[in-house]
Amino acid sequence: MFEALRAAGVAAELHVFPEGGHGFGIARAEGKPALLTLFNNMGNISQLLAFLREHTGEAGIIYCSSRKKVDETAAALAEKGIAALPYHAGMGAEERAINQDRFLREDGIVMVATIAFGM
């Protein structure tokens, strides 16, 4: 995927941190804000938090394997001062719509979503 992005002129990077099981991807189109795409596979939030702090103000999506992990990750990040919002099929339609609207309209929002539901 990152090779295809690079071929299309989008600067793309992939970072993997084996200790915590996280994979981080960054895609930047010329003149556009970065969109961080992150995969949170393990319970260790410290590497994820450190990575997000290196990219303060950038929008991102963190994909988790379960609704429970989405809720836990979004809450843990919000507690540490990251503008993180949950997004999964178990939420009410109104709450999902509010969170999606904030993600689309506000800078620096980190959406935490399930892989199956997709963003």
Disulfide bonds with the S-S distance in Angstrom:
none
